[in-house]
């Protein structure tokens, strides 16, 4: 290494050119790298979705869910199966296990297995199989509203859809609240009786007389090829009305218009959408995997504003769920915090070193950061919410090795060596400990690259960016910086040294502190074992503090910008009535100040966080209102204060039976805070267990919004054919079923292709409005003889309850009991640990029934296991690296004592800031483990080198204390300075107008910053006496051996 350092020290022009090249390439990469919301993550989740219009959840379970589950039972590589049967819709969510088998092979087998199912009902749609990836997740919604005329709204939404879909960056556009056109042929039973026409005949006539069929080709007398086609496709209401049902040879005929009314309409909606209280259609937009999210959304906003001039003035276009705002905020935070951190670092450095040296050290920050971005760009990566966290973390670490190297080089310059010799000797002297220090940091972050589960995939880019940036910082410190020292500092060396000599009688401001520290070290060495007891007592105090106040929340709700108001009315409420029921809530939201709210979307008929939400509730009596707030720093109130104001304003509404408010959680997809599944087969038995769990949860203070999935849906009226009576009347059960379906849902007789839209022709039977029994009694069924038979003469009717949703987990039925918690009172982990011992009592006499945990508890368990493995690997990696570096077992263990000392700072940081431990905070602890040991490594390495020169132990420790205090203070304060704007950016922005807050990253910055601050101070206090104690420990084996020899 000495030769490489010497080469670049002498060929400093090459080093300067290399600096310019790295900076230029980095700047170009920064402007060209793709910016994304999330990293490209394969969630290893595959969904199978099928619809059967009008079917109850029980029918969906038997006819859709069970066949699919049976088909996929034998497919290898599936970790978990969750199925939801709701009205008309069946969804099977398959969580794959990529560690067990290649996901591509598993998905191929899933497709083959589902395609092989041949028992689906005729009216069921073909299963849609989709692999869920982060690149397919929506980045923004465009809402179209402004008129109650749905035909007009639909027309302009389609025009906007076409324009957006043609944008180069757009991968997919999904229309919501956009209903398909249909032709409804509404047959009158009285007219059908007069003409002796059945519904079947109407349906057959429409299908037989609506056709467009190629006839092939032919040649005319001039040998020119021509195409032949039979064209009998109906195009309008009038043409459908003129379709002949039957005719005789005299010319008399019965047409559709003689027995039915034909109207052009839309499909019956299951869900209605409203934007800011007005009927709306939503266009949900996903980008292409290689598109830049910020560019797409900025271009989209610009285009929509430009296109709006082509539409009527009454139309309103809005943007909802714009995830680019989070990315923009984090980019702004990073850039401002980078600038602030750099300023703070420069201020700290200039307090200890000449400005020329400060300049050299500071250059290393942009070189390392820009080079890391360049590598990420070359690897096909992106700047996203997670990779930016990695850059924020590493910001303050990048100058640590440069500080150690530059400070040691300057120490050699102060020995009046020539500049080249000083650079080579100074850099070479600390090469080993500096590389070891950086390697320990890499060892701390490295295991995070191999964390399993969805959390592991999401955070992959955090350690990757840290390790890449640290690698370039070492490269800069030992390859580029020597050339900078020679070319940038060399010409000023004599001037600086002469100035220092002229003021040699004046002490530097920090010299007195170095002397005081050396005096302290002398004092502590004389009381080394008392110091050890003091350290143990401090750790014990920290443990007691954690036991009393410590909490763990996977992802705390702090920087939220969304919350949901979930409303429920009595079952049987129509969609239109439910839309009216939520108007008072929408008005209360509209009264909020404009600086607090950006968007409100109401979804009537569905409560769902995302399309894979296992707690989905469907039904016309449900509504979900999504409220989007402005960024936290732009408003004084937090989301909970705002939501509680709405709850108070709304009060008790007469038509709303339940009203819940739920705050959206940050971070990767996760369930509710508490989620408990009761598994079994009989719903009555399961419900008894579920109610027992519910009562237990109600006993906990701080547990709120308790729900269970055992919800009754709409009542179902079953038509039971009387087989003998039906047979006597010339009818089959199928005749009766088809007539009943035609009377209510309608029967698809044919379809019409209109450019890019297929319009179904539905045959319905006119029914009387009023009590359901009157409607059923008015239905007449046509038999094969052409006679009409009253439905009540060949059938009985029965009213039965249905469920709102039937959920399976791993092929078993479940009832889910879920709840949220007030983390100021109790955490989900505390509830789970306290309730678990009582659960076995609820199922001990019920063989075949079980209780499992899901939601945040399941996510936390998996995440903490993965984190524990990462921390274990990090600890062992650092230990093995230190053993290899120091060729000793005792000294590496001594160095690792810095980690618990640093954790003391983390514990006090969480306590003083009234924050729970979280996933990001624990990531900060792992990062801390790799950083905090660096000072100890260099410290002990210098002690060893002094002892090799024959200096005594105490003298070596005291002299090292004098030499290493300055770089320890420098590296610690610069790292903390880099993290300070991230940890306290909100306060800085509030009081001095610069900086920015990213609540998601704050726990990590606090853990790493406070842990490093406390840990460095405690390391400086305790490591000197600990070194002396370890020297005593080395003497124990020899002392024991001599004692044995004397006794023998």
SEPA-397347 format. One line per 8 residues: number of its first residue (from 1); their letters; for each residue x, y, z of C-alpha. Coordinates in steps of 0.25 Angstrom, whole numbers. Example, Ala and Ser with C-alpha at 12.3 -4.5 7.8 and 13.67 -1.06 7.14 Angstrom:
% residues 2
1) as) 49,-18,31  55,-4,29 .
This chain:
% residues 1048
1) xxxxxxxx) 0,0,0  12,9,3  16,9,-12  1,13,-16  1,24,-7  15,29,-11  11,28,-26  -1,37,-24 .
9) xxxxxxxx) 6,46,-15  17,49,-26  7,48,-37  -3,58,-31  -8,63,-45  -14,49,-47  -21,49,-34  -27,63,-37 .
17) xxxxxxxx) -31,58,-51  -38,46,-44  -45,55,-34  -50,64,-46  -55,51,-53  -62,45,-42  -69,58,-38  -73,60,-53 .
25) xxxxxxxx) -78,46,-55  -85,47,-42  -92,60,-45  -97,54,-58  -102,41,-52  -109,49,-41  -117,56,-52  -119,44,-60 .
33) xxxxxxxx) -122,33,-50  -136,28,-49  -144,34,-37  -155,25,-31  -164,23,-20  -159,10,-15  -148,1,-20  -152,-10,-30 .
41) xxxxxxxx) -157,-21,-21  -164,-34,-24  -173,-36,-12  -174,-51,-15  -189,-50,-15  -198,-55,-26  -213,-52,-26  -224,-60,-33 .
49) xxxxxxxx) -237,-53,-35  -250,-58,-40  -264,-51,-40  -278,-58,-41  -288,-47,-42  -299,-47,-31  -293,-59,-23  -293,-59,-8 .
57) xxxxxxxx) -280,-61,0  -284,-75,3  -286,-78,-12  -272,-71,-15  -266,-80,-5  -272,-93,-10  -271,-90,-25  -259,-82,-26 .
65) xxxxxxxx) -249,-82,-14  -250,-97,-11  -247,-101,-25  -235,-92,-26  -230,-96,-13  -231,-111,-16  -223,-108,-29  -212,-101,-23 .
73) xxxxxxxx) -210,-110,-11  -199,-118,-18  -191,-106,-23  -178,-105,-16  -172,-92,-12  -184,-86,-6  -182,-80,8  -196,-76,12 .
81) xxxxxxxx) -210,-76,5  -221,-65,9  -234,-66,2  -246,-56,3  -260,-59,-2  -269,-47,-3  -281,-43,-10  -278,-46,-25 .
89) xxxxxxxx) -263,-47,-23  -253,-58,-19  -239,-54,-17  -227,-64,-13  -215,-57,-8  -202,-66,-9  -190,-62,-2  -178,-70,-8 .
97) xxxxxxxx) -165,-75,-1  -154,-71,-11  -144,-77,-1  -151,-91,-3  -152,-90,-19  -151,-81,-30  -163,-71,-31  -164,-72,-46 .
105) xxxxxxxx) -166,-87,-45  -176,-86,-34  -184,-76,-42  -184,-84,-54  -189,-96,-46  -200,-87,-40  -204,-83,-54  -205,-97,-59 .
113) xxxxxxxx) -212,-102,-47  -223,-91,-47  -224,-93,-63  -227,-108,-60  -239,-105,-52  -252,-108,-60  -263,-107,-50  -265,-92,-49 .
121) xxxxxxxx) -279,-87,-52  -282,-83,-66  -285,-69,-62  -272,-67,-54  -261,-59,-61  -248,-66,-64  -238,-65,-53  -228,-53,-53 .
129) xxxxxxxx) -214,-57,-48  -205,-45,-45  -191,-45,-38  -190,-33,-29  -178,-24,-31  -174,-11,-26  -173,-6,-40  -188,-9,-42 .
137) xxxxxxxx) -192,-1,-30  -200,12,-34  -192,25,-32  -204,35,-34  -219,35,-36  -225,46,-45  -240,49,-41  -250,54,-51 .
145) xxxxxxxx) -263,60,-45  -271,73,-46  -285,68,-52  -296,58,-48  -298,54,-62  -291,41,-62  -291,40,-77  -284,53,-79 .
153) xxxxxxxx) -274,49,-67  -271,36,-73  -269,41,-87  -258,51,-83  -252,41,-73  -250,32,-85  -244,43,-93  -234,46,-82 .
161) xxxxxxxx) -231,32,-80  -227,30,-95  -218,42,-94  -211,37,-81  -210,23,-86  -202,28,-98  -191,35,-89  -178,28,-91 .
169) xxxxxxxx) -175,27,-76  -189,21,-73  -189,6,-71  -204,4,-67  -216,12,-65  -228,6,-57  -242,12,-57  -250,12,-44 .
177) xxxxxxxx) -264,17,-44  -265,14,-59  -277,5,-62  -278,-3,-75  -290,1,-84  -301,-9,-86  -313,-11,-94  -325,-16,-85 .
185) xxxxxxxx) -336,-23,-91  -347,-22,-81  -358,-33,-84  -372,-30,-79  -378,-43,-73  -393,-39,-78  -388,-36,-92  -380,-49,-92 .
193) xxxxxxxx) -393,-56,-88  -401,-50,-98  -391,-54,-109  -387,-67,-102  -373,-64,-102  -362,-68,-92  -350,-61,-87  -342,-73,-93 .
201) xxxxxxxx) -348,-70,-107  -344,-55,-106  -330,-59,-102  -328,-69,-113  -334,-59,-123  -324,-48,-119  -312,-58,-120  -316,-63,-133 .
209) xxxxxxxx) -319,-50,-140  -307,-42,-135  -295,-47,-143  -284,-43,-151  -276,-54,-157  -266,-55,-168  -270,-63,-180  -256,-65,-186 .
217) xxxxxxxx) -251,-59,-199  -254,-60,-214  -250,-54,-228  -259,-46,-237  -259,-48,-252  -246,-39,-253  -239,-48,-244  -239,-38,-232 .
225) xxxxxxxx) -239,-44,-219  -251,-40,-210  -255,-42,-196  -268,-48,-192  -275,-45,-178  -289,-48,-173  -292,-35,-165  -304,-35,-156 .
233) xxxxxxxx) -299,-28,-144  -309,-19,-137  -303,-5,-134  -314,2,-127  -327,1,-118  -336,2,-130  -329,-10,-137  -330,-18,-125 .
241) xxxxxxxx) -345,-15,-124  -347,-20,-138  -341,-33,-136  -351,-44,-139  -354,-54,-128  -363,-63,-137  -371,-62,-150  -380,-70,-158 .
249) xxxxxxxx) -381,-73,-173  -392,-63,-175  -383,-51,-170  -388,-49,-156  -376,-47,-146  -374,-44,-132  -362,-35,-130  -354,-31,-117 .
257) xxxxxxxx) -362,-18,-116  -375,-25,-116  -372,-31,-102  -360,-23,-96  -354,-9,-95  -340,-7,-99  -332,3,-92  -317,7,-93 .
265) xxxxxxxx) -311,7,-79  -299,4,-70  -296,-8,-62  -301,-8,-48  -290,-2,-39  -284,-10,-27  -276,2,-23  -277,17,-24 .
273) xxxxxxxx) -266,28,-24  -267,42,-20  -256,53,-20  -258,64,-10  -272,60,-8  -275,60,-23  -278,47,-32  -265,44,-39 .
281) xxxxxxxx) -257,34,-48  -243,31,-44  -231,28,-53  -221,20,-45  -207,21,-51  -195,12,-50  -182,15,-57  -173,7,-65 .
289) xxxxxxxx) -162,0,-58  -151,9,-64  -159,22,-63  -155,33,-54  -167,35,-44  -164,50,-42  -163,53,-57  -176,45,-59 .
297) xxxxxxxx) -184,52,-49  -179,65,-52  -182,63,-67  -195,57,-64  -199,70,-56  -194,79,-67  -202,71,-77  -215,70,-70 .
305) xxxxxxxx) -214,85,-67  -212,87,-82  -223,77,-87  -233,83,-77  -235,95,-87  -241,84,-97  -252,80,-87  -264,87,-82 .
313) xxxxxxxx) -262,97,-70  -271,89,-61  -261,78,-61  -251,77,-49  -238,69,-49  -231,65,-37  -219,57,-32  -220,48,-21 .
321) xxxxxxxx) -210,38,-14  -198,45,-21  -187,37,-15  -176,46,-22  -178,56,-11  -171,47,-1  -160,45,-11  -159,60,-14 .
329) xxxxxxxx) -159,63,1  -148,53,4  -140,58,-8  -141,72,-2  -138,67,12  -125,60,7  -120,72,-1  -123,82,10 .
337) xxxxxxxx) -118,73,21  -106,70,12  -103,84,11  -105,87,26  -97,75,30  -86,79,21  -86,93,27  -86,87,41 .
345) xxxxxxxx) -75,78,37  -66,89,32  -68,97,44  -64,86,53  -52,83,45  -47,97,44  -47,97,59  -36,87,60 .
353) xxxxxxxx) -29,87,46  -24,98,36  -34,102,26  -26,95,15  -27,82,22  -42,84,24  -44,87,10  -37,73,6 .
361) xxxxxxxx) -45,65,16  -58,72,12  -56,68,-3  -57,54,1  -72,55,4  -77,59,-10  -67,49,-17  -72,37,-8 .
369) xxxxxxxx) -87,41,-10  -87,44,-25  -79,31,-27  -89,23,-19  -100,29,-28  -92,26,-41  -90,11,-37  -105,10,-33 .
377) xxxxxxxx) -109,16,-47  -99,6,-54  -106,-5,-46  -120,-1,-51  -123,5,-37  -131,17,-34  -132,29,-24  -144,24,-16 .
385) xxxxxxxx) -149,26,-2  -140,15,3  -127,17,-4  -128,32,1  -128,27,15  -115,20,13  -109,33,7  -114,40,19 .
393) xxxxxxxx) -108,30,29  -95,30,22  -94,45,21  -86,48,34  -78,35,33  -71,38,20  -61,48,26  -57,39,38 .
401) xxxxxxxx) -46,31,31  -41,44,24  -41,51,37  -32,40,43  -23,40,31  -22,55,29  -20,57,44  -9,47,45 .
409) xxxxxxxx) -2,53,32  -3,67,38  4,61,51  15,56,43  16,70,36  17,77,49  29,68,51  35,76,40 .
417) xxxxxxxx) 36,65,30  36,68,15  22,68,10  23,55,2  29,47,13  19,53,23  7,48,14  13,34,11 .
425) xxxxxxxx) 17,32,26  4,38,32  -5,30,22  2,17,24  3,18,39  -12,18,40  -16,9,28  -18,-4,36 .
433) xxxxxxxx) -27,2,47  -35,11,37  -38,-1,27  -41,-9,39  -51,2,44  -58,3,31  -58,-12,30  -65,-13,43 .
441) xxxxxxxx) -76,-3,38  -77,-11,26  -79,-24,34  -90,-17,42  -98,-13,30  -94,-25,21  -103,-35,28  -115,-26,25 .
449) xxxxxxxx) -113,-29,10  -118,-44,13  -129,-41,22  -142,-49,19  -156,-46,17  -163,-33,11  -155,-24,21  -142,-30,16 .
457) xxxxxxxx) -145,-27,2  -150,-13,5  -137,-9,13  -127,-16,3  -123,-3,-3  -120,4,10  -108,-4,14  -104,-5,-1 .
465) xxxxxxxx) -103,10,-2  -95,11,11  -85,0,7  -83,6,-7  -81,20,-1  -71,15,10  -63,8,0  -61,20,-9 .
473) xxxxxxxx) -58,28,4  -46,19,7  -42,20,-8  -42,35,-7  -35,35,7  -23,26,2  -22,29,-13  -28,43,-16 .
481) xxxxxxxx) -25,50,-3  -10,48,-3  -9,55,-16  -18,67,-11  -9,68,1  3,70,-7  -3,79,-18  -13,87,-9 .
489) xxxxxxxx) -6,87,5  9,86,1  11,100,-4  5,106,9  13,96,18  24,105,22  15,117,24  6,109,33 .
497) xxxxxxxx) 17,104,41  24,117,42  12,123,47  10,112,57  25,114,62  22,129,64  11,126,72  17,114,79 .
505) xxxxxxxx) 16,120,92  1,121,91  -6,108,93  -17,104,84  -31,105,90  -32,90,91  -19,87,97  -24,89,111 .
513) xxxxxxxx) -35,79,109  -25,69,104  -17,71,117  -29,70,125  -33,57,118  -19,51,120  -20,55,135  -34,48,136 .
521) xxxxxxxx) -28,35,129  -17,35,139  -27,36,150  -36,25,144  -24,16,143  -22,16,158  -37,13,160  -39,3,148 .
529) xxxxxxxx) -48,-7,155  -57,4,161  -58,9,147  -62,-5,142  -73,-6,153  -78,8,149  -80,3,135  -87,-9,139 .
537) xxxxxxxx) -96,0,148  -99,9,137  -103,-3,128  -112,-8,139  -118,6,140  -121,6,125  -127,-8,126  -136,-3,137 .
545) xxxxxxxx) -140,9,129  -144,0,117  -152,-10,126  -160,2,131  -162,11,119  -157,3,107  -167,0,96  -166,-6,82 .
553) xxxxxxxx) -175,-2,71  -171,-7,57  -174,6,49  -179,17,58  -189,27,53  -183,40,53  -181,46,39  -195,41,34 .
561) xxxxxxxx) -202,49,23  -214,40,21  -225,35,30  -237,27,27  -252,29,32  -259,16,31  -274,16,32  -285,5,33 .
569) xxxxxxxx) -300,6,32  -310,-4,35  -310,-16,25  -319,-14,13  -315,0,11  -314,3,-4  -302,9,-10  -309,22,-13 .
577) xxxxxxxx) -314,24,1  -300,20,7  -295,32,-2  -305,41,5  -301,36,18  -287,40,18  -290,54,13  -289,60,27 .
585) xxxxxxxx) -276,54,29  -271,60,16  -276,73,20  -269,73,33  -256,70,26  -258,81,16  -259,91,28  -244,88,31 .
593) xxxxxxxx) -234,99,28  -228,98,14  -214,98,19  -217,84,26  -224,76,15  -221,74,0  -231,63,-4  -243,55,0 .
601) xxxxxxxx) -248,42,-7  -260,34,-3  -262,20,-7  -276,15,-5  -278,0,-4  -264,-4,0  -255,-3,12  -241,-7,7 .
609) xxxxxxxx) -227,-2,9  -221,-8,-3  -226,-19,-13  -219,-30,-5  -225,-26,9  -230,-38,16  -239,-30,25  -247,-25,12 .
617) xxxxxxxx) -262,-22,15  -271,-21,3  -285,-17,3  -295,-6,-1  -295,-2,14  -280,1,15  -272,14,12  -258,18,13 .
625) xxxxxxxx) -253,32,13  -239,35,10  -234,48,15  -220,53,10  -213,64,18  -202,74,15  -188,70,20  -186,71,35 .
633) xxxxxxxx) -177,83,35  -188,91,28  -198,89,39  -198,91,54  -207,79,57  -204,65,55  -213,55,49  -219,50,61 .
641) xxxxxxxx) -223,63,66  -230,66,52  -237,53,52  -242,55,66  -248,68,62  -255,62,51  -261,51,60  -266,62,70 .
649) xxxxxxxx) -272,70,59  -279,58,53  -284,52,66  -295,42,65  -301,41,52  -315,34,51  -312,26,39  -298,22,42 .
657) xxxxxxxx) -297,10,52  -282,9,53  -271,20,50  -256,17,51  -244,25,48  -231,18,44  -218,25,42  -210,20,30 .
665) xxxxxxxx) -196,13,34  -183,17,28  -173,7,23  -175,-6,15  -189,-13,15  -193,-18,29  -206,-22,36  -213,-16,48 .
673) xxxxxxxx) -206,-14,61  -213,-26,67  -218,-38,58  -223,-51,64  -229,-62,55  -238,-73,60  -237,-85,51  -247,-97,49 .
681) xxxxxxxx) -259,-101,41  -272,-98,48  -274,-83,49  -283,-84,62  -271,-91,70  -261,-81,64  -270,-69,68  -271,-74,82 .
689) xxxxxxxx) -255,-74,83  -255,-60,75  -264,-54,85  -256,-59,97  -243,-53,90  -251,-40,88  -255,-39,103  -240,-41,107 .
697) xxxxxxxx) -236,-30,98  -246,-21,104  -240,-22,117  -227,-15,113  -226,0,114  -221,6,101  -227,-5,92  -237,2,83 .
705) xxxxxxxx) -245,-1,70  -247,-16,72  -253,-23,60  -256,-37,56  -259,-42,42  -271,-50,46  -280,-40,40  -294,-43,34 .
713) xxxxxxxx) -296,-39,20  -309,-37,13  -321,-46,15  -322,-56,3  -336,-61,-2  -334,-75,-8  -344,-80,-18  -346,-95,-16 .
721) xxxxxxxx) -352,-102,-28  -363,-112,-25  -358,-124,-34  -372,-131,-36  -380,-118,-38  -369,-113,-48  -368,-126,-56  -383,-126,-57 .
729) xxxxxxxx) -383,-112,-62  -372,-115,-72  -361,-108,-65  -347,-112,-60  -339,-106,-49  -330,-99,-59  -343,-92,-66  -347,-87,-52 .
737) xxxxxxxx) -332,-82,-49  -330,-75,-62  -344,-68,-61  -341,-63,-47  -327,-59,-51  -333,-51,-63  -343,-45,-54  -332,-38,-45 .
745) xxxxxxxx) -318,-39,-50  -321,-42,-65  -316,-52,-75  -306,-48,-85  -312,-52,-98  -301,-46,-107  -292,-34,-109  -288,-23,-118 .
753) xxxxxxxx) -274,-18,-121  -273,-3,-122  -259,1,-125  -251,-2,-112  -263,-6,-104  -271,-18,-103  -286,-15,-99  -294,-27,-94 .
761) xxxxxxxx) -309,-29,-97  -316,-34,-84  -330,-39,-84  -337,-36,-72  -351,-38,-67  -359,-27,-62  -363,-28,-47  -371,-20,-38 .
769) xxxxxxxx) -365,-11,-28  -368,-14,-14  -367,-25,-4  -358,-36,-9  -369,-47,-8  -378,-39,-17  -366,-38,-27  -364,-53,-26 .
777) xxxxxxxx) -379,-56,-28  -380,-47,-40  -370,-55,-48  -375,-64,-58  -367,-76,-64  -368,-80,-79  -369,-95,-82  -366,-103,-94 .
785) xxxxxxxx) -381,-103,-98  -380,-88,-99  -389,-86,-86  -385,-77,-75  -385,-82,-61  -385,-74,-48  -372,-76,-40  -380,-78,-27 .
793) xxxxxxxx) -387,-90,-33  -374,-98,-35  -365,-92,-24  -364,-89,-10  -356,-77,-4  -347,-77,8  -340,-65,15  -326,-68,20 .
801) xxxxxxxx) -315,-59,25  -301,-59,18  -288,-54,23  -281,-42,18  -268,-49,16  -262,-63,18  -247,-63,20  -238,-75,19 .
809) xxxxxxxx) -223,-76,24  -215,-88,19  -228,-95,14  -235,-93,28  -247,-84,30  -244,-73,40  -250,-62,48  -241,-50,50 .
817) xxxxxxxx) -241,-41,62  -233,-29,60  -230,-16,68  -222,-3,68  -214,2,81  -211,15,87  -196,14,87  -195,24,98 .
825) xxxxxxxx) -202,14,107  -199,0,102  -192,-6,90  -197,-17,81  -185,-26,86  -189,-24,101  -204,-28,98  -200,-40,90 .
833) xxxxxxxx) -190,-45,101  -201,-43,112  -212,-49,105  -205,-61,99  -206,-69,112  -221,-68,112  -223,-73,98  -221,-88,100 .
841) xxxxxxxx) -233,-88,110  -242,-84,99  -239,-96,90  -235,-107,99  -248,-114,98  -250,-111,83  -241,-121,75  -238,-116,61 .
849) xxxxxxxx) -239,-102,65  -227,-92,66  -222,-78,69  -211,-71,61  -206,-57,61  -205,-48,49  -204,-33,46  -193,-25,52 .
857) xxxxxxxx) -190,-36,62  -187,-46,51  -179,-35,43  -171,-31,56  -168,-45,59  -162,-48,45  -155,-34,45  -149,-36,59 .
865) xxxxxxxx) -144,-50,56  -138,-45,43  -132,-33,50  -127,-42,61  -120,-51,51  -114,-39,44  -109,-33,57  -103,-47,61 .
873) xxxxxxxx) -96,-48,48  -91,-34,49  -86,-36,63  -78,-49,59  -73,-43,46  -67,-31,54  -62,-40,64  -55,-49,54 .
881) xxxxxxxx) -49,-37,47  -44,-31,60  -37,-44,64  -31,-45,50  -26,-31,51  -21,-31,65  -17,-46,66  -23,-46,80 .
889) xxxxxxxx) -36,-51,86  -37,-41,98  -34,-28,91  -46,-30,81  -55,-33,92  -50,-21,99  -53,-13,86  -67,-19,85 .
897) xxxxxxxx) -71,-13,99  -73,0,92  -86,-6,86  -94,-7,99  -88,7,103  -93,12,90  -107,6,93  -108,14,106 .
905) xxxxxxxx) -109,26,97  -120,20,88  -128,16,101  -127,30,106  -130,36,93  -143,28,91  -147,32,106  -144,47,105 .
913) xxxxxxxx) -151,48,92  -163,40,97  -161,30,85  -163,15,84  -152,6,79  -156,3,64  -151,-5,52  -143,8,48 .
921) xxxxxxxx) -137,10,61  -132,-4,62  -126,-2,48  -119,10,55  -114,1,66  -108,-9,56  -102,2,48  -96,8,62 .
929) xxxxxxxx) -90,-5,65  -81,-4,53  -77,11,55  -76,12,70  -64,2,70  -56,10,61  -50,20,72  -46,8,80 .
937) xxxxxxxx) -39,1,69  -30,13,66  -28,15,81  -24,1,84  -15,0,71  -7,13,76  -6,7,90  0,-6,84 .
945) xxxxxxxx) 10,2,75  15,10,87  17,-3,95  24,-9,84  34,2,85  36,-2,99  28,9,106  20,4,118 .
953) xxxxxxxx) 5,1,119  1,13,127  10,23,119  5,17,106  -10,19,110  -7,33,115  1,37,102  -10,31,93 .
961) xxxxxxxx) -20,39,100  -13,51,97  -11,47,82  -25,42,79  -34,51,86  -34,61,75  -38,51,64  -48,44,73 .
969) xxxxxxxx) -55,57,75  -54,60,60  -59,47,55  -71,47,65  -75,61,64  -74,61,49  -83,48,48  -93,54,58 .
977) xxxxxxxx) -93,67,50  -97,60,38  -108,53,45  -113,65,53  -121,72,42  -128,59,39  -131,57,54  -136,71,56 .
985) xxxxxxxx) -139,76,43  -153,80,47  -148,89,58  -138,95,49  -148,98,38  -158,104,48  -148,113,55  -138,117,45 .
993) xxxxxxxx) -145,113,32  -135,103,26  -134,88,26  -146,78,26  -152,67,34  -154,53,29  -162,46,41  -159,32,35 .
1001) xxxxxxxx) -144,34,37  -144,41,50  -143,29,59  -131,23,51  -124,37,52  -127,38,67  -122,24,70  -109,26,62 .
1009) xxxxxxxx) -106,40,66  -109,39,81  -103,25,82  -90,30,75  -90,43,84  -92,35,97  -84,23,92  -72,32,89 .
1017) xxxxxxxx) -72,39,102  -73,26,110  -63,20,101  -53,31,104  -56,30,119  -56,15,120  -47,9,110  -34,13,116 .
1025) xxxxxxxx) -37,6,130  -42,-6,122  -29,-7,114  -22,-8,127  -32,-18,133  -29,-27,120  -15,-26,122  -17,-32,137 .
1033) xxxxxxxx) -26,-43,130  -14,-47,122  -6,-49,134  -16,-58,141  -12,-71,133  3,-69,136  0,-66,151  -9,-78,152 .
1041) xxxxxxxx) 2,-87,145  12,-82,155  3,-85,167  1,-99,162  15,-102,160  18,-97,174  8,-105,180  13,-118,173 .
